[in-house]
Every structure is written in C-alpha cells, then in structure tokens.
Amino acid sequence: MIPLDRYPREIRLRDGARLTLRPMVREDADRLWDFFRRIPPEDRMYFREDVGRKEVVERWAENLDYASVLPILALEGDSVVGDATLHRNRTGWMQRVGTIRIQIAPAFRQRGLGTAMIREMRHLGEKAALRHLVAEAIEEQQAAIRAFEKMGFDPVGVYRNFVNDQKGRLHDLVVLVYPMPYSEVEMVF
Ligand SMILES: CC(C)(COP(=O)(O)OP(=O)(O)OC[C@H]1O[C@@H](n2cnc3c(N)ncnc32)[C@H](O)[C@@H]1OP(=O)(O)O)[C@@H](O)C(=O)NCCC(=O)NCCS
C-alpha cells in the first residue's frame, strides 16, 4: 500500500499561488464534476470516458480503490484545478508498471502545476515500488508530450491511427515511458 501520510500537502506555483494536493475522496464528486465542466471541449474530446455526464464522475467517487487507481487532486480553496491519476495492476506482468493521466484547469496551465503533479506521480510510483511509469497522449497534445519529456519520460512509440475521439476521428497515440531511477540498478544486480 502506498503511504499517504504526506497529504494534504501544500505546494506553491512559480507565480506564488498556493494549492493543496490530496487524494480524491467520495465527497469530491461534485467538485470534480465542476472541474471537468470547465475543461474545454477540444480537450474533452480525447477523454476515455464521457466526464460531461455527472454519473460517470459519481461512479468514480463511489468506487474509489487507491490500489488500482489513485487520484490526486490539486485544489485552490475548495475548487479542483488539477487531477492526476496513477493506475496500477495488482497482479500479472504489468504489476510493476503504472500509468499516469493528468488534466489541469485551463486557468492553471503553464504555471508549473502539470510539472508538480507529474513529480508527485513519480514520487508515488517510487513508493509503490513501480519499475516504469507510462503516459499516453494523442500526437496533437504537444503540451502534454513536452511536459512529460521535460520530466524524464521518453516517447518510445507511436501507434498510428490508433484511437478515436468522440467524433470518431482517428489519432496517433504517443506512448511515453519513465524508467524509475532505481529500476536499472535492480536489473543489473
Ligand atoms: C499537458 C498539461 C497537463 C500540462 O500542464 P501545465 O500545468 O500547463 O504544465 P507546466 O506549466 O508544468 O508546463 C510543463 C511543460 O510543458 C510544456 N508546455 C506546457 N504548455 C505548453 C503549450 N501550450 N505548448 C507547448 N508546450 C507546453 C512546456 O515544456 C512546459 O515547460 P516550461 O514551463 O519549462 O516551458 C495541461 O496542458 C493539460 O491539462 N492539457 C490537457 C490534458 C492533456 O493533454 N493531458 C495529457 C494526457 S494524459
């Protein structure tokens, strides 16, 4: 189990804004839904689930299971301004691989919050003894690709015409991998 005693944790963005990071709890359903409603349609187009439907977010809140999906929220006061999730498999060949997803409210982009949340995911990945973190982005999501690359993720492959948006158009999927710093040492010895 990942120790969560560091939360709630206060962070400061480079412009001085103070935010709180903490795991999502059941009572956050309305706050999170409000957050997704403020995400522009062009970004929502690429979501895996239709977060414009409140019942989708309510289902997440009802079925929280940190061992499988650990959602960390960034809050300004009572409002959610960022959401990052660490997805894990309990068993099987992917049990040492974590997948991360991240979403920042438009008003908080390009202020360093994405970087802070990717750093937080790396920390949690280390606590979970993962060997690799994986992030996936549509080729058009260049901001995301750069943000991950800046934090040490390598674009290791592109699946051409692999995923569709909500209008059914196909897009290339870029897969980025971050090897946890200790994982290579473990492989050598
Ligand atoms: C991608 C995303 C998470 C980045 O969050 P952010 O808070 O803006 O990130 P930061 O301010 O920490 O920026 C990190 C780096 O990303 C890159 N970046 C961010 N926005 C960018 C933009 N609009 N264009 C180009 N590069 C950009 C820069 O390299 C930046 O580093 P710098 O500040 O040293 O220049 C945010 O834009 C977002 O939520 N996008 C929509 C959702 C998405 O694409 N999610 C990824 C799929 S999981």
The ligand as a MOL file (V3000), in Angstrom:
LIG
                    3D

  0  0  0     0  0            999 V3000
M  V30 BEGIN CTAB
M  V30 COUNTS 48 50 0 0 0
M  V30 BEGIN ATOM
M  V30 1 C -0.4310 18.8760 -20.5000 0
M  V30 2 C -0.7880 19.6280 -19.2380 0
M  V30 3 C -1.1030 18.6240 -18.1550 0
M  V30 4 C 0.4220 20.4780 -18.8220 0
M  V30 5 O 0.1050 21.1290 -17.6130 0
M  V30 6 P 0.7230 22.5700 -17.2310 0
M  V30 7 O 0.2990 22.8810 -15.8580 0
M  V30 8 O 0.4010 23.5410 -18.2890 0
M  V30 9 O 2.2970 22.2100 -17.2590 0
M  V30 10 P 3.5170 23.1310 -16.8100 0
M  V30 11 O 3.0970 24.5500 -16.6450 0
M  V30 12 O 4.1650 22.4620 -15.6680 0
M  V30 13 O 4.4610 23.0290 -18.0980 0
M  V30 14 C 5.3540 21.9460 -18.2550 0
M  V30 15 C 5.9740 21.9830 -19.6320 0
M  V30 16 O 5.0020 21.6050 -20.6100 0
M  V30 17 C 5.2720 22.3100 -21.8210 0
M  V30 18 N 4.0630 23.0510 -22.1540 0
M  V30 19 C 3.0270 23.3680 -21.3360 0
M  V30 20 N 2.0730 24.0100 -22.0340 0
M  V30 21 C 2.5160 24.0830 -23.2960 0
M  V30 22 C 1.9640 24.6060 -24.5020 0
M  V30 23 N 0.7510 25.1760 -24.5350 0
M  V30 24 N 2.6840 24.4860 -25.6440 0
M  V30 25 C 3.8880 23.8990 -25.6250 0
M  V30 26 N 4.4740 23.3880 -24.5180 0
M  V30 27 C 3.7790 23.4780 -23.3870 0
M  V30 28 C 6.4650 23.2000 -21.5730 0
M  V30 29 O 7.6170 22.4900 -21.9780 0
M  V30 30 C 6.4610 23.3420 -20.0710 0
M  V30 31 O 7.7250 23.5520 -19.5480 0
M  V30 32 P 8.2540 25.0660 -19.2870 0
M  V30 33 O 7.2700 25.6760 -18.3580 0
M  V30 34 O 9.6020 24.8540 -18.6690 0
M  V30 35 O 8.2760 25.6990 -20.6150 0
M  V30 36 C -2.0020 20.5830 -19.4600 0
M  V30 37 O -1.7250 21.3900 -20.5840 0
M  V30 38 C -3.3070 19.8510 -19.7170 0
M  V30 39 O -4.0330 19.5390 -18.7760 0
M  V30 40 N -3.6280 19.5850 -21.0110 0
M  V30 41 C -4.8370 18.8880 -21.4020 0
M  V30 42 C -4.8550 17.4500 -20.9680 0
M  V30 43 C -3.7280 16.6150 -21.5000 0
M  V30 44 O -3.2210 16.8060 -22.6000 0
M  V30 45 N -3.3610 15.6020 -20.6990 0
M  V30 46 C -2.3170 14.6810 -21.0440 0
M  V30 47 C -2.7990 13.3440 -21.4120 0
M  V30 48 S -2.6790 12.2610 -20.0150 0
M  V30 END ATOM
M  V30 BEGIN BOND
M  V30 1 1 1 2
M  V30 2 1 2 3
M  V30 3 1 2 4
M  V30 4 1 2 36
M  V30 5 1 4 5
M  V30 6 1 5 6
M  V30 7 2 6 7
M  V30 8 1 6 8
M  V30 9 1 6 9
M  V30 10 1 9 10
M  V30 11 2 10 11
M  V30 12 1 10 12
M  V30 13 1 10 13
M  V30 14 1 13 14
M  V30 15 1 14 15
M  V30 16 1 15 16
M  V30 17 1 15 30
M  V30 18 1 16 17
M  V30 19 1 17 18
M  V30 20 1 17 28
M  V30 21 1 18 19
M  V30 22 1 18 27
M  V30 23 2 19 20
M  V30 24 1 20 21
M  V30 25 1 21 22
M  V30 26 2 21 27
M  V30 27 1 22 23
M  V30 28 2 22 24
M  V30 29 1 24 25
M  V30 30 2 25 26
M  V30 31 1 26 27
M  V30 32 1 28 29
M  V30 33 1 28 30
M  V30 34 1 30 31
M  V30 35 1 31 32
M  V30 36 2 32 33
M  V30 37 1 32 34
M  V30 38 1 32 35
M  V30 39 1 36 37
M  V30 40 1 36 38
M  V30 41 2 38 39
M  V30 42 1 38 40
M  V30 43 1 40 41
M  V30 44 1 41 42
M  V30 45 1 42 43
M  V30 46 2 43 44
M  V30 47 1 43 45
M  V30 48 1 45 46
M  V30 49 1 46 47
M  V30 50 1 47 48
M  V30 END BOND
M  V30 END CTAB
M  END
